[in-house]
Amino acid sequence: MLTAWMLYPFCYLLYSIMRGAITNYYPYPFIDVNKIGYAKTFTNAGFVFIGFLLLGALFIGYDKIKKQSVGK
């Protein structure tokens, strides 16, 4: 499920790809459509998305564990 905090990176990805299509400039090499194509760009973006989800889950889990240990 796409949570609210994941909306910004997704919108930024779409913005970067659309702007890059117009200007031929992509801010990151892993989304440079001119060099790697759309398939690889979206694959790379998917891996970054998964990384964000895992990192977010790790921080949320750590916060919950921390709150439980402080409450005791």
Secondary structure, 3 states (H helix, E strand, C coil): CCCHHHHHHHHHHHHHHHHHHHHCCCCCHHHCHHHHHHHHHHHHHHHHHHHHHHHHHHHHHHHHHHHHHHHC
